[in-house]
Amino acid sequence: MEAFIKHTGIVGPVDRVNVDTDAIIPKQFLKRIERTGFGQFLFFEWRFDQSGNVIKDFSLNQPRFEGASVLISRANFGCGSSREHAPWAILDYGFKVVIAPSFADIFYNNCFKNSILPIKLSEEQVEELFQRTAANEGYKLNVDLEQKKITDDLGLEIAFDLDEHRRQFLLLGLDDIGLTLKHDSAIAEYEAKHAERIAYN
């Protein structure tokens, strides 16, 4: 898994509350078995009409947000079903950071397993980010996981909190399997002793 330390990117806004996982990646696109290729279907029913035409009014379809890699949204982001395809689609589209006032628990946990940094800020702080994004074309945020700090080039500085265990997961580029493999020698030693006991009995 790719380590996350610092990231600077264009902000892409999705100004909606209760963005559920079916909106993030609709169920008809869950047939793929690999983790890649889902980005093209991110927010599909908001980005395209029933004929497949681009819905120009949707924020991420606007040219000014092309290449965005920091997603901002409203409360309860990632609610709904527990599909891990949701963070897969977000990452494959190009987002490395998701900022919202709150997240659904399962989605939040799945982000850390896929090198995505979900950041919880107050509703007032998120509102300020929306206003700055609207007022400044090409608006970028600098996200520093080591310092747990968000800045921009206009004087903004916001500290964010994060569970240290999860922070280390991202800084070291580890998922649950990677964390287990750090103890590979201890596991091998235990298995060898266990095999000896079975042979002795």
N, CA, C and O of each residue as an XYZ file, in Angstrom:
804
protein
N       0.852     -1.187      0.000
C       0.000      0.000      0.000
C       0.889      1.240      0.000
O       1.913      1.273      0.683
N       0.504      2.245     -0.756
C       1.293      3.468     -0.862
C       1.208      4.279      0.430
O       0.127      4.470      0.989
N       2.368      4.752      0.894
C       2.399      5.577      2.092
C       1.834      6.962      1.799
O       1.963      7.470      0.686
N       1.215      7.561      2.793
C       0.705      8.921      2.699
C       1.429      9.762      3.740
O       1.363      9.468      4.934
N       2.123     10.810      3.291
C       2.828     11.701      4.203
C       2.341     13.136      4.019
O       1.859     13.765      4.961
N       2.475     13.642      2.796
C       1.981     14.979      2.469
C       1.318     14.935      1.100
O       1.671     14.124      0.245
N       0.363     15.812      0.917
C      -0.293     15.891     -0.389
C      -0.775     17.312     -0.644
O      -1.324     17.963      0.245
N      -0.563     17.780     -1.859
C      -1.101     19.064     -2.312
C      -1.945     18.801     -3.542
O      -1.493     18.157     -4.489
N      -3.181     19.305     -3.528
C      -4.039     19.046     -4.677
C      -5.191     20.021     -4.791
O      -5.564     20.694     -3.831
N      -5.749     20.079     -6.003
C      -6.933     20.891     -6.274
C      -8.115     20.323     -5.498
O      -8.276     19.107     -5.391
N      -8.932     21.212     -4.964
C     -10.099     20.804     -4.188
C     -11.304     20.628     -5.108
O     -11.610     21.501     -5.920
N     -11.980     19.495     -4.971
C     -13.215     19.232     -5.697
C     -14.371     19.156     -4.723
O     -14.344     18.321     -3.818
N     -15.391     19.997     -4.871
C     -16.498     20.008     -3.912
C     -17.692     19.151     -4.344
O     -18.075     19.144     -5.514
N     -18.263     18.442     -3.394
C     -19.551     17.773     -3.583
C     -20.416     18.252     -2.422
O     -20.358     17.708     -1.319
N     -21.216     19.275     -2.689
C     -21.908     20.001     -1.631
C     -23.249     19.338     -1.301
O     -24.317     19.873     -1.598
N     -23.161     18.161     -0.681
C     -24.359     17.413     -0.311
C     -24.128     16.698      1.005
O     -23.015     16.255      1.289
N     -25.170     16.585      1.807
C     -25.096     15.787      3.037
C     -25.530     14.360      2.715
O     -26.203     14.107      1.716
N     -25.133     13.441      3.577
C     -25.556     12.032      3.469
C     -25.220     11.431      2.104
O     -26.047     10.741      1.508
N     -24.019     11.689      1.615
C     -23.583     11.065      0.359
C     -23.351      9.588      0.650
O     -22.399      9.229      1.344
N     -24.225      8.728      0.116
C     -24.113      7.315      0.449
C     -23.257      6.561     -0.561
O     -22.911      7.084     -1.621
N     -22.926      5.323     -0.211
C     -22.011      4.555     -1.049
C     -22.635      4.183     -2.391
O     -21.909      3.938     -3.355
N     -23.951      4.135     -2.473
C     -24.583      3.851     -3.759
C     -24.468      5.046     -4.697
O     -24.434      4.875     -5.915
N     -24.408      6.251     -4.142
C     -24.152      7.431     -4.967
C     -22.681      7.482     -5.367
O     -22.347      7.881     -6.483
N     -21.813      7.078     -4.457
C     -20.377      7.081     -4.754
C     -20.061      6.088     -5.865
O     -19.368      6.429     -6.823
N     -20.560      4.872     -5.747
C     -20.357      3.852     -6.791
C     -21.632      3.015     -6.891
O     -21.832      2.105     -6.087
N     -22.497      3.307     -7.864
C     -23.778      2.596     -7.990
C     -23.616      1.087     -8.103
O     -22.618      0.585     -8.620
N     -24.611      0.386     -7.612
C     -24.534     -1.073     -7.476
C     -24.295     -1.802     -8.782
O     -23.711     -2.885     -8.777
N     -24.736     -1.233     -9.918
C     -24.573     -1.942    -11.193
C     -23.109     -2.054    -11.627
O     -22.792     -2.785    -12.565
N     -22.218     -1.329    -10.941
C     -20.799     -1.363    -11.311
C     -19.962     -2.194    -10.339
O     -18.735     -2.098    -10.341
N     -20.611     -3.002     -9.516
C     -19.884     -3.755     -8.504
C     -19.464     -5.139     -8.973
O     -19.022     -5.951     -8.160
N     -19.589     -5.424    -10.252
C     -19.315     -6.770    -10.765
C     -17.826     -7.028    -10.985
O     -17.412     -8.180    -11.112
N     -17.024     -5.975    -11.031
C     -15.590     -6.145    -11.241
C     -14.976     -6.767     -9.983
O     -15.408     -6.483     -8.865
N     -13.969     -7.615    -10.178
C     -13.345     -8.283     -9.034
C     -12.016     -7.631     -8.644
O     -11.511     -7.867     -7.546
N     -11.446     -6.809     -9.538
C     -10.219     -6.118     -9.199
C     -10.540     -4.762     -8.565
O     -11.679     -4.299     -8.626
N      -9.549     -4.141     -7.967
C      -9.777     -2.878     -7.267
C      -9.719     -1.673     -8.192
O     -10.172     -0.591     -7.818
N      -9.183     -1.833     -9.367
C      -9.001     -0.705    -10.283
C     -10.153     -0.608    -11.285
O     -10.917     -1.555    -11.472
N     -10.257      0.556    -11.921
C     -11.250      0.747    -12.969
C     -12.573      1.307    -12.499
O     -13.478      1.500    -13.310
N     -12.711      1.574    -11.208
C     -13.977      2.073    -10.676
C     -14.100      3.596    -10.748
O     -15.198      4.140    -10.628
N     -12.980      4.273    -10.943
C     -13.007      5.734    -10.947
C     -13.925      6.326    -11.991
O     -14.541      7.367    -11.759
N     -14.024      5.680    -13.137
C     -14.881      6.184    -14.212
C     -16.362      6.166    -13.835
O     -17.182      6.835    -14.463
N     -16.692      5.388    -12.799
C     -18.087      5.273    -12.379
C     -18.390      6.070    -11.106
O     -19.512      6.023    -10.602
N     -17.404      6.797    -10.586
C     -17.609      7.571     -9.362
C     -18.720      8.595     -9.552
O     -18.719      9.333    -10.537
N     -19.665      8.647     -8.623
C     -20.809      9.571     -8.685
C     -21.494      9.506    -10.057
O     -21.933     10.523    -10.594
N     -21.574      8.303    -10.606
C     -22.002      8.129    -11.998
C     -23.366      8.746    -12.276
O     -23.546      9.425    -13.287
N     -24.314      8.517    -11.396
C     -25.679      8.994    -11.659
C     -25.827     10.488    -11.402
O     -26.868     11.065    -11.718
N     -24.808     11.122    -10.836
C     -24.777     12.574    -10.703
C     -23.979     13.208    -11.839
O     -24.214     14.358    -12.210
N     -23.038     12.449    -12.382
C     -22.185     12.984    -13.453
C     -22.796     12.838    -14.842
O     -22.494     13.619    -15.744
N     -23.670     11.822    -15.011
C     -24.217     11.533    -16.334
C     -25.731     11.339    -16.254
O     -26.254     10.844    -15.256
N     -26.423     11.738    -17.324
C     -27.866     11.495    -17.366
C     -28.131     10.092    -17.893
O     -27.189      9.340    -18.146
N     -29.398      9.729    -18.063
C     -29.756      8.358    -18.453
C     -29.309      8.012    -19.861
O     -29.251      6.837    -20.222
N     -28.992      9.021    -20.659
C     -28.492      8.779    -22.018
C     -26.972      8.768    -22.070
O     -26.382      8.599    -23.136
N     -26.341      8.949    -20.914
C     -24.887      8.944    -20.874
C     -24.249     10.291    -21.130
O     -23.028     10.389    -21.252
N     -25.067     11.338    -21.212
C     -24.535     12.678    -21.440
C     -24.052     13.297    -20.128
O     -24.632     13.074    -19.066
N     -22.991     14.068    -20.230
C     -22.427     14.719    -19.047
C     -23.407     15.758    -18.504
O     -23.938     16.577    -19.254
N     -23.637     15.715    -17.200
C     -24.464     16.722    -16.534
C     -23.541     17.879    -16.142
O     -22.799     17.792    -15.163
N     -23.600     18.942    -16.908
C     -22.625     20.018    -16.760
C     -22.727     20.744    -15.423
O     -21.746     21.322    -14.956
N     -23.905     20.719    -14.806
C     -24.095     21.436    -13.547
C     -23.442     20.729    -12.358
O     -23.207     21.352    -11.322
N     -23.149     19.438    -12.499
C     -22.529     18.738    -11.378
C     -21.099     19.234    -11.205
O     -20.346     19.348    -12.173
N     -20.739     19.525     -9.970
C     -19.471     20.213     -9.691
C     -18.252     19.550    -10.318
O     -17.442     20.234    -10.945
N     -18.101     18.251    -10.168
C     -16.879     17.601    -10.640
C     -16.798     17.527    -12.159
O     -15.747     17.191    -12.705
N     -17.898     17.839    -12.850
C     -17.866     17.895    -14.308
C     -17.409     19.252    -14.825
O     -17.188     19.408    -16.026
N     -17.266     20.221    -13.952
C     -16.847     21.556    -14.377
C     -15.337     21.589    -14.590
O     -14.584     21.056    -13.775
N     -14.886     22.218    -15.691
C     -13.457     22.226    -16.030
C     -12.551     22.718    -14.907
O     -11.411     22.266    -14.797
N     -13.032     23.629    -14.078
C     -12.185     24.194    -13.022
C     -11.798     23.169    -11.969
O     -10.845     23.379    -11.218
N     -12.531     22.059    -11.907
C     -12.219     21.029    -10.911
C     -11.552     19.799    -11.523
O     -11.399     18.770    -10.864
N     -11.164     19.916    -12.780
C     -10.476     18.799    -13.435
C      -9.164     18.505    -12.704
O      -8.406     19.419    -12.379
N      -8.912     17.241    -12.454
C      -7.685     16.841    -11.771
C      -7.723     17.003    -10.266
O      -6.691     16.881     -9.607
N      -8.902     17.277     -9.706
C      -9.011     17.450     -8.254
C      -8.597     16.174     -7.528
O      -8.910     15.064     -7.960
N      -7.888     16.356     -6.416
C      -7.452     15.192     -5.635
C      -7.768     15.329     -4.150
O      -7.437     14.449     -3.355
N      -8.421     16.453     -3.775
C      -8.900     16.646     -2.409
C     -10.405     16.866     -2.489
O     -10.853     17.878     -3.028
N     -11.174     15.949     -1.970
C     -12.634     16.015     -2.038
C     -13.183     16.606     -0.752
O     -12.821     16.164      0.339
N     -14.061     17.609     -0.870
C     -14.750     18.124      0.308
C     -16.248     17.875      0.153
O     -16.809     17.993     -0.936
N     -16.873     17.529      1.269
C     -18.305     17.257      1.241
C     -18.898     17.563      2.610
O     -18.226     18.106      3.487
N     -20.155     17.208      2.776
C     -20.870     17.540      4.007
C     -20.998     16.326      4.936
O     -20.362     15.294      4.720
N     -21.814     16.467      5.951
C     -21.899     15.483      7.034
C     -22.361     14.110      6.562
O     -23.111     13.975      5.594
N     -21.883     13.092      7.286
C     -22.287     11.696      7.098
C     -21.881     11.168      5.726
O     -22.639     10.445      5.080
N     -20.706     11.527      5.298
C     -20.202     11.060      4.003
C     -19.902      9.566      4.080
O     -19.327      9.086      5.057
N     -20.301      8.832      3.030
C     -20.023      7.403      2.957
C     -21.009      6.534      3.696
O     -20.698      5.386      4.014
N     -22.206      7.056      3.982
C     -23.222      6.259      4.664
C     -23.796      5.218      3.694
O     -23.428      5.182      2.520
N     -24.690      4.385      4.197
C     -25.295      3.359      3.340
C     -24.601      2.023      3.483
O     -24.091      1.702      4.556
N     -24.573      1.245      2.425
C     -24.007     -0.103      2.482
C     -22.500     -0.050      2.689
O     -21.867      0.988      2.494
N     -21.942     -1.182      3.085
C     -20.542     -1.219      3.517
C     -19.557     -1.494      2.385
O     -18.404     -1.826      2.662
N     -19.953     -1.372      1.153
C     -19.103     -1.756      0.023
C     -17.744     -1.044      0.028
O     -17.670      0.183      0.105
N     -16.677     -1.838     -0.055
C     -15.331     -1.265     -0.115
C     -15.059     -0.664     -1.487
O     -14.068      0.041     -1.677
N     -15.937     -0.943     -2.440
C     -15.784     -0.356     -3.774
C     -15.852      1.177     -3.719
O     -15.331      1.850     -4.608
N     -16.488      1.726     -2.686
C     -16.611      3.186     -2.599
C     -15.241      3.851     -2.480
O     -14.933      4.725     -3.290
N     -14.405      3.477     -1.508
C     -13.065      4.066     -1.498
C     -12.228      3.667     -2.704
O     -11.374      4.440     -3.138
N     -12.453      2.476     -3.257
C     -11.729      2.112     -4.475
C     -12.034      3.107     -5.598
O     -11.132      3.541     -6.313
N     -13.307      3.461     -5.743
C     -13.705      4.392     -6.806
C     -13.137      5.783     -6.551
O     -12.681      6.450     -7.480
N     -13.163      6.217     -5.304
C     -12.635      7.537     -4.963
C     -11.143      7.605     -5.267
O     -10.674      8.578     -5.857
N     -10.402      6.583     -4.870
C      -8.966      6.562     -5.116
C      -8.656      6.448     -6.606
O      -7.768      7.135     -7.111
N      -9.376      5.595     -7.300
C      -9.116      5.385     -8.725
C      -9.431      6.641     -9.542
O      -8.811      6.878    -10.579
N     -10.381      7.435     -9.084
C     -10.705      8.699     -9.750
C      -9.570      9.702     -9.577
O      -9.349     10.556    -10.435
N      -8.856      9.592     -8.466
C      -7.721     10.479     -8.236
C      -7.714     11.203     -6.911
O      -6.798     11.978     -6.633
N      -8.733     10.962     -6.075
C      -8.785     11.627     -4.777
C      -7.897     10.905     -3.766
O      -7.946      9.683     -3.629
N      -7.086     11.691     -3.063
C      -6.211     11.161     -2.024
C      -6.712     11.531     -0.629
O      -6.390     10.859      0.351
N      -7.500     12.605     -0.546
C      -7.987     13.133      0.724
C      -9.483     13.386      0.599
O      -9.947     13.880     -0.430
N     -10.239     13.053      1.639
C     -11.661     13.382      1.707
C     -11.889     14.137      3.017
O     -11.538     13.647      4.090
N     -12.474     15.323      2.925
C     -12.718     16.163      4.094
C     -14.221     16.358      4.260
O     -14.914     16.735      3.315
N     -14.717     16.099      5.461
C     -16.136     16.259      5.755
C     -16.305     16.424      7.263
O     -15.386     16.110      8.019
N     -17.460     16.910      7.715
C     -17.690     17.018      9.166
C     -17.808     15.660      9.857
O     -17.455     15.527     11.029
N     -18.299     14.663      9.141
C     -18.438     13.325      9.724
C     -18.516     12.294      8.607
O     -18.870     12.602      7.469
N     -18.176     11.062      8.968
C     -18.173      9.945      8.025
C     -18.910      8.762      8.631
O     -18.967      8.612      9.852
N     -19.472      7.924      7.770
C     -19.983      6.639      8.236
C     -18.793      5.783      8.656
O     -17.747      5.806      8.007
N     -18.952      5.030      9.738
C     -17.824      4.321     10.341
C     -17.127      3.351      9.392
O     -15.899      3.349      9.302
N     -17.896      2.528      8.687
C     -17.288      1.506      7.829
C     -16.532      2.168      6.685
O     -15.409      1.770      6.374
N     -17.130      3.170      6.056
C     -16.437      3.876      4.990
C     -15.149      4.501      5.522
O     -14.098      4.402      4.890
N     -15.237      5.139      6.678
C     -14.076      5.793      7.289
C     -12.940      4.794      7.492
O     -11.792      5.083      7.152
N     -13.250      3.623      8.041
C     -12.235      2.599      8.263
C     -11.657      2.080      6.955
O     -10.455      1.829      6.862
N     -12.501      1.919      5.950
C     -12.043      1.406      4.661
C     -11.087      2.376      3.968
O     -10.220      1.947      3.206
N     -11.233      3.662      4.220
C     -10.321      4.639      3.613
C      -8.880      4.355      4.008
O      -7.983      4.389      3.165
N      -8.655      4.074      5.287
C      -7.293      3.835      5.763
C      -6.688      2.574      5.159
O      -5.467      2.455      5.056
N      -7.524      1.649      4.766
C      -7.040      0.412      4.150
C      -6.723      0.600      2.673
O      -6.234     -0.321      2.018
N      -7.001      1.794      2.145
C      -6.807      2.047      0.715
C      -6.024      3.331      0.440
O      -6.164      3.931     -0.626
N      -5.197      3.750      1.407
C      -4.316      4.918      1.240
C      -5.065      6.226      1.008
O      -4.545      7.131      0.356
N      -6.276      6.329      1.534
C      -7.041      7.574      1.469
C      -7.079      8.168      2.865
O      -7.325      7.457      3.840
N      -6.837      9.475      2.967
C      -6.892     10.142      4.262
C      -8.238     10.828      4.426
O      -8.493     11.828      3.755
N      -9.113     10.323      5.302
C     -10.365     11.017      5.611
C     -10.155     11.951      6.795
O      -9.673     11.524      7.844
N     -10.507     13.203      6.639
C     -10.283     14.196      7.691
C     -11.616     14.753      8.158
O     -12.433     15.212      7.359
N     -11.821     14.703      9.476
C     -13.028     15.284     10.065
C     -12.721     16.698     10.555
O     -11.818     16.904     11.366
N     -13.486     17.670     10.050
C     -13.396     19.046     10.506
C     -14.780     19.492     10.970
O     -15.777     18.823     10.702
N     -14.834     20.606     11.654
C     -16.131     21.131     12.069
C     -16.909     21.602     10.845
O     -16.331     21.853      9.787
N     -18.221     21.717     11.000
C     -19.041     22.199      9.894
C     -18.630     23.611      9.481
O     -18.686     23.956      8.301
N     -18.217     24.426     10.452
C     -17.782     25.795     10.143
C     -16.487     25.783      9.328
O     -16.333     26.575      8.399
N     -15.575     24.904      9.667
C     -14.327     24.811      8.909
C     -14.567     24.295      7.498
O     -13.970     24.785      6.538
N     -15.438     23.310      7.379
C     -15.769     22.780      6.053
C     -16.459     23.855      5.216
O     -16.175     23.990      4.026
N     -17.349     24.609      5.821
C     -18.014     25.699      5.107
C     -16.995     26.709      4.590
O     -17.125     27.202      3.470
N     -16.000     27.015      5.383
C     -14.959     27.940      4.922
C     -14.214     27.385      3.718
O     -13.874     28.125      2.795
N     -13.963     26.090      3.729
C     -13.299     25.470      2.577
C     -14.170     25.551      1.331
O     -13.666     25.799      0.236
N     -15.474     25.343      1.491
C     -16.374     25.482      0.348
C     -16.340     26.911     -0.194
O     -16.309     27.113     -1.408
N     -16.346     27.884      0.685
C     -16.339     29.280      0.252
C     -15.033     29.637     -0.453
O     -15.044     30.322     -1.476
N     -13.921     29.181      0.086
C     -12.624     29.448     -0.544
C     -12.522     28.749     -1.898
O     -11.968     29.303     -2.848
N     -13.057     27.535     -1.982
C     -13.041     26.803     -3.251
C     -13.861     27.533     -4.309
O     -13.442     27.636     -5.462
N     -15.031     28.040     -3.915
C     -15.901     28.755     -4.857
C     -15.277     30.067     -5.315
O     -15.457     30.478     -6.461
N     -14.551     30.719     -4.427
C     -14.024     32.050     -4.726
C     -12.706     32.032     -5.498
O     -12.318     33.039     -6.090
N     -12.018     30.888     -5.491
C     -10.674     30.838     -6.078
C     -10.554     29.663     -7.040
O     -10.454     28.515     -6.607
N     -10.561     29.938     -8.330
C     -10.436     28.861     -9.314
C      -9.071     28.191     -9.178
O      -8.049     28.858     -9.021
N      -9.076     26.858     -9.240
C      -7.835     26.116     -9.065
C      -7.373     26.057     -7.620
O      -6.199     25.811     -7.344
N      -8.301     26.284     -6.700
C      -7.966     26.332     -5.275
C      -7.353     25.011     -4.821
O      -7.880     23.935     -5.104
N      -6.232     25.113     -4.113
C      -5.514     23.931     -3.643
C      -5.368     23.937     -2.129
O      -5.325     24.986     -1.487
N      -5.294     22.734     -1.583
C      -4.972     22.553     -0.172
C      -3.699     21.735     -0.046
O      -3.428     20.837     -0.843
N      -2.924     22.071      0.981
C      -1.746     21.297      1.347
C      -2.092     20.508      2.606
O      -2.463     21.090      3.626
N      -1.971     19.202      2.534
C      -2.328     18.342      3.663
C      -1.066     17.648      4.152
O      -0.422     16.908      3.408
N      -0.724     17.893      5.396
C       0.486     17.340      6.005
C       0.075     16.383      7.120
O      -0.361     16.809      8.189
N       0.219     15.085      6.859
C      -0.189     14.090      7.843
C       0.790     14.022      9.010
O       0.391     13.719     10.135
N       2.059     14.299      8.757
C       3.032     14.286      9.847
C       2.703     15.361     10.888
O       2.765     15.114     12.092
N       2.357     16.545     10.407
C       2.048     17.661     11.302
C       0.562     17.741     11.646
O       0.166     18.540     12.494
N      -0.258     16.921     10.997
C      -1.722     16.952     11.154
C      -2.247     18.384     10.941
O      -2.888     18.980     11.806
N      -1.941     18.894      9.749
C      -2.238     20.289      9.459
C      -2.653     20.454      8.002
O      -2.106     19.809      7.108
N      -3.634     21.333      7.780
C      -4.084     21.702      6.438
C      -3.785     23.182      6.236
O      -4.102     24.005      7.095
N      -3.178     23.520      5.108
C      -2.910     24.917      4.786
C      -3.269     25.182      3.331
O      -3.423     24.255      2.536
N      -3.400     26.473      2.993
C      -3.481     26.870      1.597
C      -2.483     28.005      1.373
O      -1.727     28.356      2.279
N      -2.479     28.575      0.177
C      -1.543     29.653     -0.135
C      -2.113     31.019      0.185
O      -1.542     32.042     -0.192
N      -3.256     31.036      0.891
C      -3.932     32.295      1.202
C      -3.983     32.563      2.705
O      -4.753     33.404      3.168
N      -3.162     31.843      3.457
C      -3.084     32.097      4.888
C      -3.885     31.159      5.780
O      -3.845     31.282      7.004
N      -4.609     30.227      5.179
C      -5.394     29.282      5.974
C      -4.478     28.286      6.671
O      -3.499     27.817      6.089
N      -4.800     27.970      7.911
C      -4.118     26.891      8.626
C      -5.106     26.240      9.580
O      -5.647     26.889     10.476
N      -5.333     24.943      9.373
C      -6.281     24.192     10.196
C      -5.593     22.933     10.703
O      -5.050     22.156      9.919
N      -5.618     22.737     12.006
C      -5.123     21.497     12.586
C      -6.251     20.475     12.607
O      -7.409     20.823     12.839
N      -5.911     19.228     12.366
C      -6.917     18.169     12.454
C      -6.416     17.055     13.354
O      -5.212     16.878     13.535
N      -7.345     16.314     13.908
C      -7.002     15.234     14.822
C      -7.184     13.892     14.122
O      -8.009     13.751     13.220
N      -6.402     12.918     14.554
C      -6.495     11.595     13.953
C      -5.925     10.579     14.928
O      -4.888     10.807     15.552
N      -6.614      9.464     15.048
C      -6.124      8.369     15.873
C      -4.703      8.000     15.453
O      -4.436      7.798     14.269
N      -3.798      7.912     16.419
C      -2.385      7.685     16.101
C      -2.160      6.347     15.400
O      -1.305      6.250     14.520
N      -2.908      5.328     15.773
C      -2.780      4.024     15.125
C      -3.079      4.140     13.628
O      -2.342      3.611     12.796
N      -4.162      4.834     13.300
C      -4.524      5.003     11.885
C      -3.518      5.903     11.165
O      -3.190      5.668     10.002
N      -3.038      6.920     11.853
C      -2.047      7.811     11.244
C      -0.794      7.035     10.844
O      -0.241      7.243      9.763
N      -0.354      6.141     11.723
C       0.831      5.336     11.420
C       0.580      4.379     10.255
O       1.476      4.129      9.449
N      -0.639      3.846     10.169
C      -1.003      2.993      9.037
C      -0.695      3.708      7.726
O      -0.071      3.142      6.829
N      -1.142      4.967      7.627
C      -0.959      5.713      6.386
C       0.489      6.155      6.191
O       1.030      6.039      5.092
N       1.116      6.658      7.246
C       2.502      7.125      7.127
C       3.446      6.009      6.693
O       4.397      6.249      5.950
N       3.179      4.780      7.161
C       4.042      3.645      6.840
C       3.554      2.857      5.629
O       4.230      1.937      5.167
N       2.374      3.220      5.114
C       1.835      2.512      3.954
C       1.437      1.085      4.275
O       1.680      0.172      3.486
N       0.823      0.894      5.440
C       0.460     -0.450      5.882
C      -1.056     -0.647      5.879
O      -1.811      0.265      6.216
N      -1.486     -1.839      5.498
C      -2.856     -2.257      5.765
C      -2.789     -3.349      6.831
O      -1.721     -3.592      7.394
N      -3.903     -4.005      7.115
C      -3.910     -5.028      8.167
C      -2.917     -6.156      7.866
O      -2.233     -6.651      8.762
N      -2.850     -6.549      6.599
C      -1.934     -7.633      6.224
C      -0.491     -7.167      6.369
O       0.357     -7.894      6.887
N      -0.220     -5.950      5.908
C       1.130     -5.410      6.023
C       1.582     -5.290      7.465
O       2.742     -5.550      7.787
N       0.656     -4.894      8.336
C       0.984     -4.791      9.753
C       1.316     -6.166     10.325
O       2.248     -6.304     11.117
N       0.563     -7.167      9.928
C       0.823     -8.537     10.384
C       2.186     -9.022      9.892
O       2.921     -9.672     10.636
N       2.522     -8.708      8.642
C       3.783     -9.177      8.068
C       5.002     -8.529      8.711
O       6.114     -9.041      8.582
N       4.807     -7.404      9.403
C       5.925     -6.808     10.142
C       6.401     -7.737     11.253
O       7.530     -7.628     11.732
N       5.517     -8.655     11.657
C       5.846     -9.613     12.715
C       6.110    -11.004     12.123
O       5.896    -12.024     12.778
N       6.575    -11.019     10.885
C       6.750    -12.282     10.162
C       7.697    -13.234     10.886
O       7.429    -14.433     10.962
N       8.803    -12.711     11.419
C       9.776    -13.583     12.075
C       9.191    -14.197     13.348
O       9.437    -15.365     13.647
N       8.413    -13.403     14.099
C       7.783    -13.927     15.314
C       6.743    -14.984     14.968
O       6.606    -15.987     15.668
N       6.010    -14.750     13.879
C       5.012    -15.722     13.445
C       5.684    -17.023     13.028
O       5.222    -18.111     13.373
N       6.790    -16.900     12.276
C       7.517    -18.090     11.828
C       8.071    -18.873     13.018
O       8.051    -20.104     13.021
N       8.565    -18.154     14.026
C       9.098    -18.810     15.234
C       7.995    -19.557     15.965
O       8.197    -20.686     16.411
N       6.833    -18.934     16.089
C       5.709    -19.581     16.757
C       5.273    -20.831     15.997
O       5.026    -21.876     16.599
N       5.180    -20.717     14.667
C       4.738    -21.853     13.861
C       5.724    -23.018     13.970
O       5.327    -24.183     13.998
N       7.023    -22.681     14.031
C       8.023    -23.736     14.145
C       7.888    -24.470     15.483
O       7.958    -25.698     15.531
N       7.695    -23.710     16.570
C       7.525    -24.330     17.884
C       6.248    -25.152     17.947
O       6.217    -26.227     18.546
N       5.178    -24.626     17.312
C       3.908    -25.344     17.303
C       4.043    -26.650     16.537
O       3.476    -27.669     16.933
N       4.793    -26.622     15.440
C       5.006    -27.841     14.642
C       5.789    -28.875     15.444
O       5.538    -30.076     15.341
N       6.744    -28.394     16.245
C       7.517    -29.290     17.083
C       6.641    -29.987     18.113
O       6.793    -31.183     18.363
N       5.723    -29.233     18.707
C       4.842    -29.802     19.727
C       3.919    -30.859     19.109
O       3.660    -31.902     19.711
N       3.427    -30.570     17.891
C       2.554    -31.540     17.222
C       3.338    -32.818     16.923
O       2.837    -33.925     17.120
N       4.579    -32.649     16.444
C       5.407    -33.822     16.109
C       5.726    -34.622     17.363
O       5.749    -35.852     17.327
N       5.973    -33.926     18.479
C       6.303    -34.608     19.731
C       5.114    -35.405     20.263
O       5.279    -36.506     20.787
N       3.920    -34.840     20.125
C       2.726    -35.518     20.622
C       2.362    -36.686     19.699
O       1.381    -37.387     19.947
